[in-house]
């Protein structure tokens, strides 16, 4: 006689639920580190996933350019932190890239940091997305808009 849910061991039930749930078996962990390109492909197109993988409040900066009255360059970033609600108003990176005709360049400043620069060739439009790898998972941790 086969066991029913009421007679099966709790550990067996947990394993069955875990393996049957879509995506659960694919989560990242220190023993199953996430490959950045696969992560970013999903992050840039799936808003729910990007919200799940963003550190809130998210540090963001935009650059203020100009000279003061004495002619001294006062260009500097202006930092603030944005909430999940504010982030939900952003377009996905892929949508923004497609609508604005932007390019993407990925660099790895350190073994646990990736930077994605979204830019328009030959213009001053440049945004930097910083991702941090922790416990085998990538998270969006900082945004800097250097556009004029």
N, CA, C and O of each residue as an XYZ file, in Angstrom:
592
protein
N       0.841     -1.165      0.000
C       0.000      0.000      0.000
C       0.894      1.239      0.000
O       1.851      1.306      0.771
N       0.597      2.217     -0.852
C       1.367      3.447     -0.935
C       0.978      4.381      0.199
O      -0.184      4.433      0.603
N       1.964      5.123      0.710
C       1.630      6.068      1.777
C       0.817      7.233      1.224
O       0.989      7.628      0.071
N      -0.052      7.770      2.036
C      -0.797      8.971      1.685
C      -0.077     10.152      2.313
O       0.860      9.970      3.089
N      -0.509     11.360      1.981
C       0.115     12.532      2.573
C       0.001     12.519      4.093
O       0.876     13.034      4.789
N      -1.071     11.936      4.605
C      -1.241     11.929      6.056
C      -0.334     10.910      6.739
O      -0.046     11.047      7.928
N       0.129      9.873      5.999
C       0.999      8.870      6.620
C       2.462      8.995      6.210
O       3.324      8.359      6.818
N       2.757      9.794      5.200
C       4.149      9.962      4.746
C       4.945     10.766      5.768
O       4.397     11.598      6.492
N       6.226     10.504      5.811
C       7.112     11.226      6.716
C       7.201     12.700      6.295
O       7.227     12.981      5.097
N       7.249     13.646      7.239
C       7.335     15.064      6.894
C       8.525     15.401      5.991
O       8.401     16.252      5.110
N       9.660     14.757      6.191
C      10.841     15.049      5.361
C      10.602     14.653      3.916
O      11.031     15.356      3.001
N       9.929     13.546      3.702
C       9.630     13.099      2.336
C       8.681     14.086      1.673
O       8.853     14.425      0.502
N       7.686     14.544      2.411
C       6.738     15.517      1.869
C       7.471     16.799      1.478
O       7.219     17.366      0.415
N       8.372     17.246      2.337
C       9.129     18.469      2.045
C       9.945     18.317      0.771
O       9.979     19.229     -0.055
N      10.605     17.169      0.603
C      11.401     16.922     -0.604
C      10.511     16.906     -1.838
O      10.871     17.477     -2.867
N       9.359     16.260     -1.748
C       8.441     16.210     -2.889
C       7.949     17.603     -3.267
O       7.902     17.945     -4.449
N       7.590     18.395     -2.289
C       7.123     19.754     -2.567
C       8.258     20.574     -3.151
O       8.052     21.296     -4.127
N       9.456     20.483     -2.576
C      10.597     21.265     -3.036
C      10.952     20.941     -4.481
O      11.239     21.848     -5.263
N      10.937     19.672     -4.845
C      11.322     19.289     -6.208
C      10.203     19.540     -7.209
O      10.471     19.693     -8.400
N       8.951     19.586     -6.750
C       7.835     19.816     -7.660
C       7.604     21.300     -7.921
O       7.038     21.656     -8.955
N       8.019     22.158     -7.028
C       7.776     23.596     -7.172
C       8.693     24.167     -8.241
O       9.910     24.001     -8.158
N       8.128     24.846     -9.255
C       8.968     25.392    -10.316
C       9.934     26.433     -9.782
O       9.555     27.322     -9.019
N      11.198     26.310    -10.197
C      12.201     27.297     -9.833
C      12.886     27.049     -8.506
O      14.019     27.491     -8.318
N      12.245     26.361     -7.580
C      12.852     26.177     -6.263
C      14.152     25.405     -6.351
O      15.117     25.741     -5.666
N      14.194     24.391     -7.170
C      15.401     23.575     -7.281
C      16.514     24.331     -8.009
O      17.673     23.914     -7.984
N      16.158     25.446     -8.659
C      17.142     26.189     -9.435
C      17.725     27.370     -8.669
O      18.501     28.140     -9.235
N      17.370     27.532     -7.398
C      17.872     28.685     -6.664
C      19.364     28.547     -6.421
O      19.918     27.448     -6.405
N      19.990     29.683     -6.234
C      21.433     29.705     -6.021
C      21.756     29.463     -4.551
O      20.918     29.656     -3.671
N      22.975     29.043     -4.314
C      23.458     28.800     -2.959
C      24.982     28.760     -3.033
O      25.546     28.714     -4.127
N      25.650     28.776     -1.888
C      27.120     28.686     -1.934
C      27.605     27.428     -2.661
O      28.655     27.448     -3.304
N      26.844     26.336     -2.558
C      27.259     25.110     -3.238
C      26.815     25.083     -4.708
O      27.308     24.268     -5.488
N      25.896     25.962     -5.082
C      25.411     26.091     -6.466
C      25.463     27.552     -6.880
O      24.414     28.167     -7.067
N      26.656     28.129     -7.029
C      26.733     29.550     -7.359
C      26.095     29.857     -8.711
O      26.162     29.072     -9.657
N      25.493     31.001     -8.757
C      24.783     31.452     -9.945
C      25.754     32.035    -10.964
O      26.651     32.797    -10.604
N      25.583     31.688    -12.209
C      26.407     32.224    -13.291
C      25.853     33.610    -13.632
O      24.649     33.757    -13.846
N      26.720     34.627    -13.685
C      26.244     36.008    -13.812
C      25.466     36.246    -15.099
O      24.416     36.887    -15.055
N      25.930     35.764    -16.229
C      25.236     36.045    -17.493
C      23.812     35.519    -17.491
O      22.905     36.188    -17.986
N      23.604     34.337    -16.946
C      22.243     33.788    -16.859
C      21.399     34.626    -15.901
O      20.242     34.934    -16.190
N      21.984     34.995    -14.756
C      21.285     35.855    -13.805
C      20.884     37.172    -14.470
O      19.730     37.590    -14.371
N      21.836     37.831    -15.151
C      21.559     39.145    -15.717
C      20.527     39.075    -16.844
O      19.713     39.986    -16.997
N      20.558     38.009    -17.624
C      19.554     37.852    -18.685
C      18.147     37.864    -18.083
O      17.233     38.473    -18.640
N      17.981     37.200    -16.964
C      16.667     37.187    -16.303
C      16.399     38.508    -15.594
O      15.294     39.043    -15.683
N      17.389     39.034    -14.897
C      17.234     40.289    -14.162
C      16.811     41.425    -15.091
O      15.962     42.242    -14.734
N      17.402     41.475    -16.278
C      17.156     42.596    -17.186
C      15.799     42.527    -17.883
O      15.374     43.508    -18.493
N      15.112     41.386    -17.803
C      13.827     41.245    -18.500
C      12.642     40.973    -17.575
O      11.498     41.205    -17.968
N      12.881     40.496    -16.378
C      11.817     40.047    -15.469
C      11.742     40.988    -14.261
O      12.585     40.931    -13.366
N      10.722     41.854    -14.246
C      10.640     42.853    -13.187
C      10.486     42.234    -11.801
O      11.120     42.692    -10.850
N       9.658     41.208    -11.672
C       9.466     40.570    -10.358
C      10.792     40.004     -9.847
O      11.120     40.158     -8.670
N      11.550     39.353    -10.723
C      12.844     38.808    -10.331
C      13.814     39.926     -9.956
O      14.552     39.802     -8.979
N      13.817     41.020    -10.727
C      14.733     42.121    -10.421
C      14.412     42.753     -9.073
O      15.326     43.159     -8.356
N      13.135     42.845     -8.714
C      12.759     43.377     -7.397
C      13.237     42.429     -6.304
O      13.767     42.863     -5.281
N      13.044     41.138     -6.527
C      13.462     40.120     -5.556
C      14.968     40.162     -5.311
O      15.424     39.887     -4.201
N      15.741     40.503     -6.337
C      17.203     40.474     -6.248
C      17.831     41.853     -6.107
O      19.007     42.027     -6.429
N      17.071     42.834     -5.633
C      17.602     44.175     -5.406
C      17.642     44.456     -3.916
O      16.698     44.151     -3.187
N      18.739     45.037     -3.474
C      18.907     45.434     -2.081
C      18.181     46.772     -1.873
O      18.497     47.759     -2.538
N      17.213     46.804     -0.955
C      16.490     48.042     -0.662
C      16.777     48.488      0.757
O      16.949     47.649      1.641
N      16.833     49.787      0.995
C      16.769     50.853     -0.016
C      18.021     50.839     -0.889
O      19.132     50.623     -0.405
N      17.820     51.073     -2.183
C      18.901     50.989     -3.166
C      19.657     52.306     -3.237
O      19.056     53.340     -3.532
N      20.978     52.296     -2.972
C      21.765     53.522     -3.139
C      21.832     53.899     -4.623
O      22.208     53.084     -5.466
N      21.467     55.128     -4.923
C      21.513     55.624     -6.299
C      22.193     56.986     -6.312
O      22.141     57.738     -5.339
N      22.826     57.281     -7.429
C      23.461     58.588     -7.586
C      23.217     59.092     -8.994
O      23.181     58.318     -9.951
N      23.052     60.387     -9.106
C      23.104     61.036    -10.420
C      24.140     62.146    -10.295
O      24.323     62.733     -9.229
N      24.799     62.415    -11.388
C      25.878     63.404    -11.363
C      25.336     64.783    -11.662
O      24.549     64.975    -12.589
N      25.768     65.734    -10.864
C      25.509     67.157    -11.111
C      26.801     67.721    -11.674
O      27.857     67.631    -11.048
N      26.708     68.303    -12.858
C      27.889     68.841    -13.523
C      27.836     70.361    -13.522
O      26.761     70.951    -13.624
N      28.993     70.990    -13.408
C      29.048     72.435    -13.523
C      30.180     73.051    -12.736
O      30.898     72.380    -11.995
N      30.314     74.345    -12.922
C      31.339     75.119    -12.232
C      30.650     76.114    -11.312
O      29.557     76.604    -11.595
N      31.320     76.394    -10.204
C      30.763     77.390     -9.290
C      31.102     78.791     -9.786
O      31.698     78.946    -10.852
N      30.725     79.808     -9.018
C      30.945     81.202     -9.431
C      32.418     81.541     -9.628
O      32.746     82.450    -10.390
N      33.307     80.822     -8.950
C      34.752     81.069     -9.085
C      35.350     80.271    -10.242
O      36.556     80.341    -10.481
N      34.521     79.514    -10.960
C      35.013     78.731    -12.087
C      35.578     77.375    -11.710
O      36.169     76.690    -12.546
N      35.400     76.980    -10.451
C      35.900     75.684     -9.980
C      34.879     74.605    -10.334
O      33.678     74.749    -10.108
N      35.407     73.522    -10.897
C      34.528     72.408    -11.263
C      33.914     71.806    -10.004
O      34.620     71.281     -9.143
N      32.611     71.889     -9.910
C      31.899     71.358     -8.747
C      31.155     70.085     -9.058
O      30.238     69.706     -8.330
N      31.539     69.414    -10.136
C      30.849     68.184    -10.532
C      31.000     67.121     -9.455
O      32.095     66.869     -8.952
N      29.881     66.509     -9.118
C      29.903     65.488     -8.065
C      28.610     64.689     -8.106
O      27.591     65.162     -8.608
N      28.659     63.480     -7.577
C      27.421     62.695     -7.511
C      26.530     63.185     -6.368
O      27.014     63.642     -5.332
N      25.224     63.078     -6.584
C      24.239     63.362     -5.550
C      23.588     62.020     -5.212
O      22.931     61.406     -6.053
N      23.781     61.578     -3.973
C      23.325     60.245     -3.560
C      21.984     60.313     -2.849
O      21.684     61.268     -2.133
N      21.190     59.281     -3.064
C      19.961     59.070     -2.305
C      19.688     57.571     -2.301
O      20.355     56.811     -3.003
N      18.718     57.153     -1.519
C      18.319     55.747     -1.477
C      16.873     55.661     -1.931
O      16.026     56.444     -1.500
N      16.595     54.696     -2.811
C      15.219     54.581     -3.275
C      14.567     53.320     -2.724
O      15.230     52.321     -2.442
N      13.273     53.397     -2.582
C      12.474     52.308     -2.014
C      12.064     51.315     -3.099
O      12.246     51.556     -4.293
N      11.516     50.217     -2.658
C      10.985     49.217     -3.592
C       9.867     49.825     -4.438
O       9.785     49.559     -5.637
N       9.007     50.638     -3.824
C       7.914     51.266     -4.581
C       8.449     52.162     -5.690
O       7.925     52.155     -6.804
N       9.502     52.940     -5.387
C      10.111     53.781     -6.428
C      10.749     52.922     -7.517
O      10.644     53.238     -8.702
N      11.405     51.847     -7.120
C      12.060     50.962     -8.082
C      11.039     50.317     -9.023
O      11.333     50.094    -10.197
N       9.859     50.021     -8.520
C       8.818     49.420     -9.350
C       8.393     50.330    -10.507
O       7.788     49.863    -11.472
N       8.703     51.613    -10.413
C       8.381     52.549    -11.493
C       9.408     52.506    -12.625
O       9.153     53.024    -13.712
N      10.563     51.894    -12.375
C      11.610     51.802    -13.395
C      11.213     50.796    -14.465
O      10.538     49.808    -14.175
N      11.629     51.045    -15.697
C      11.500     50.057    -16.769
C      12.554     48.987    -16.544
O      13.562     49.232    -15.880
N      12.326     47.807    -17.093
C      13.390     46.805    -17.033
C      14.559     47.306    -17.883
O      14.379     48.130    -18.779
N      15.737     46.806    -17.596
C      16.924     47.220    -18.347
C      16.750     46.889    -19.824
O      17.100     47.696    -20.685
N      16.214     45.716    -20.122
C      16.044     45.302    -21.524
C      15.066     46.227    -22.255
O      15.301     46.578    -23.411
N      13.981     46.621    -21.602
C      13.014     47.537    -22.221
C      13.668     48.886    -22.485
O      13.549     49.438    -23.579
N      14.353     49.410    -21.490
C      15.024     50.700    -21.631
C      16.083     50.638    -22.730
O      16.195     51.556    -23.543
N      16.847     49.569    -22.752
C      17.893     49.388    -23.761
C      17.284     49.365    -25.165
O      17.792     50.011    -26.081
N      16.207     48.625    -25.318
C      15.558     48.506    -26.634
C      14.944     49.847    -27.069
O      15.111     50.255    -28.218
N      14.238     50.532    -26.162
C      13.575     51.794    -26.516
C      14.558     52.918    -26.821
O      14.287     53.769    -27.667
N      15.691     52.923    -26.140
C      16.653     54.015    -26.289
C      17.838     53.664    -27.187
O      18.694     54.517    -27.424
N      17.909     52.433    -27.693
C      19.019     52.026    -28.549
C      20.351     52.022    -27.822
O      21.345     52.534    -28.339
N      20.379     51.447    -26.627
C      21.568     51.483    -25.777
C      22.391     50.210    -25.890
O      21.875     49.152    -26.251
N      23.669     50.326    -25.577
C      24.606     49.204    -25.544
C      24.844     48.788    -24.099
O      24.572     49.548    -23.169
N      25.354     47.577    -23.921
C      25.652     47.058    -22.582
C      27.073     46.521    -22.570
O      27.487     45.789    -23.470
N      27.821     46.903    -21.521
C      29.177     46.390    -21.323
C      29.265     45.871    -19.888
O      28.847     46.550    -18.950
N      29.805     44.674    -19.723
C      29.931     44.068    -18.396
C      31.401     43.958    -18.026
O      32.223     43.510    -18.825
N      31.725     44.372    -16.800
C      33.082     44.244    -16.279
C      33.017     43.597    -14.900
O      31.987     43.622    -14.228
N      34.141     43.022    -14.502
C      34.229     42.361    -13.199
C      35.327     43.029    -12.380
O      36.485     42.616    -12.439
N      34.962     44.083    -11.600
C      35.981     44.779    -10.802
C      36.637     43.900     -9.741
O      37.794     44.128     -9.387
N      35.921     42.903     -9.230
C      36.484     41.957     -8.260
C      35.745     40.635     -8.407
O      34.765     40.551     -9.147
N      36.204     39.608     -7.713
C      35.607     38.276     -7.883
C      34.155     38.212     -7.436
O      33.414     37.337     -7.885
N      33.731     39.120     -6.559
C      32.341     39.076     -6.089
C      31.547     40.319     -6.492
O      30.510     40.617     -5.899
N      32.041     41.049     -7.512
C      31.360     42.255     -7.990
C      31.326     42.262     -9.512
O      32.326     41.987    -10.174
N      30.164     42.580    -10.045
C      30.018     42.777    -11.486
C      29.423     44.161    -11.700
O      28.554     44.602    -10.948
N      29.903     44.839    -12.737
C      29.342     46.133    -13.090
C      28.834     46.065    -14.519
O      29.553     45.649    -15.428
N      27.599     46.474    -14.707
C      27.006     46.537    -16.036
C      26.829     48.009    -16.378
O      26.144     48.744    -15.668
N      27.452     48.430    -17.470
C      27.329     49.808    -17.930
C      26.405     49.817    -19.136
O      26.643     49.123    -20.124
N      25.353     50.608    -19.042
C      24.389     50.772    -20.130
C      24.632     52.169    -20.695
O      24.587     53.155    -19.960
N      24.889     52.252    -22.002
C      25.319     53.523    -22.575
C      24.895     53.658    -24.026
O      24.552     52.678    -24.687
N      24.926     54.889    -24.503
C      24.708     55.150    -25.922
C      26.046     55.586    -26.500
O      26.643     56.566    -26.053
N      26.502     54.848    -27.493
C      27.786     55.141    -28.151
C      27.774     56.564    -28.705
O      26.813     56.985    -29.348
N      28.866     57.300    -28.441
C      29.007     58.645    -28.983
C      28.174     59.697    -28.270
O      28.005     60.800    -28.789
N      27.650     59.378    -27.089
C      26.861     60.361    -26.342
C      27.308     60.371    -24.879
O      28.209     59.630    -24.485
N      26.669     61.213    -24.098
C      27.008     61.294    -22.674
C      26.082     60.433    -21.820
O      26.095     60.547    -20.594
N      25.288     59.584    -22.439
C      24.366     58.729    -21.682
C      25.113     57.504    -21.168
O      25.608     56.690    -21.949
N      25.187     57.383    -19.827
C      25.878     56.244    -19.207
C      25.295     55.979    -17.828
O      25.249     56.866    -16.976
N      24.856     54.755    -17.624
C      24.339     54.315    -16.329
C      25.083     53.061    -15.906
O      25.334     52.171    -16.720
N      25.434     52.996    -14.632
C      26.184     51.854    -14.110
C      25.357     51.120    -13.065
O      24.848     51.713    -12.114
N      25.241     49.827    -13.269
C      24.522     48.950    -12.348
C      25.561     48.060    -11.669
O      26.298     47.341    -12.343
N      25.623     48.107    -10.354
C      26.595     47.304     -9.616
C      25.888     46.128     -8.956
O      24.861     46.287     -8.297
N      26.461     44.945     -9.148
C      25.913     43.711     -8.585
C      26.955     43.076     -7.676
O      28.152     43.101     -7.963
N      26.482     42.511     -6.584
C      27.371     41.863     -5.626
C      26.963     40.394     -5.491
O      25.783     40.068     -5.364
N      27.964     39.523     -5.524
C      27.713     38.097     -5.354
C      27.942     37.692     -3.914
O      29.045     37.840     -3.386
N      26.890     37.174     -3.272
C      26.988     36.719     -1.888
C      26.242     35.410     -1.748
O      25.134     35.252     -2.261
N      26.856     34.481     -1.052
C      26.251     33.170     -0.803
C      25.797     32.508     -2.102
O      24.784     31.809     -2.125
N      26.548     32.730     -3.185
C      26.247     32.091     -4.459
C      25.202     32.788     -5.298
O      24.898     32.328     -6.398
N      24.633     33.903     -4.808
C      23.570     34.625     -5.509
C      24.008     36.043     -5.841
O      24.761     36.658     -5.085
N      23.537     36.564     -6.972
C      23.824     37.936     -7.374
C      22.690     38.850     -6.924
O      21.516     38.484     -6.989
N      23.063     40.063     -6.459
C      22.095     41.073     -6.026
C      22.497     42.427     -6.592
O      23.681     42.753     -6.679
N      21.498     43.207     -6.974
C      21.692     44.577     -7.446
C      21.848     45.462     -6.215
O      20.944     45.539     -5.383
N      23.011     46.139     -6.100
C      23.308     46.858     -4.854
C      23.556     48.360     -5.033
O      23.600     49.091     -4.043
N      23.719     48.839     -6.283
C      23.990     50.273     -6.459
C      23.738     50.691     -7.912
O      24.014     49.942     -8.849
N      23.209     51.900     -8.069
C      22.960     52.462     -9.402
C      23.556     53.865     -9.472
O      23.336     54.684     -8.579
N      24.324     54.143    -10.553
C      24.894     55.471    -10.752
C      24.584     55.916    -12.188
O      24.928     55.234    -13.153
N      23.934     57.067    -12.301
C      23.635     57.659    -13.610
C      24.611     58.797    -13.841
O      24.546     59.822    -13.162
N      25.516     58.623    -14.793
C      26.527     59.642    -15.086
C      26.139     60.475    -16.312
O      26.948     61.261    -16.804
N      24.928     60.310    -16.800
C      24.467     61.049    -17.980
C      24.317     62.532    -17.674
O      24.056     62.926    -16.538
N      24.486     63.339    -18.705
C      24.235     64.787    -18.547
C      22.762     65.054    -18.615
O      22.337     66.204    -18.504
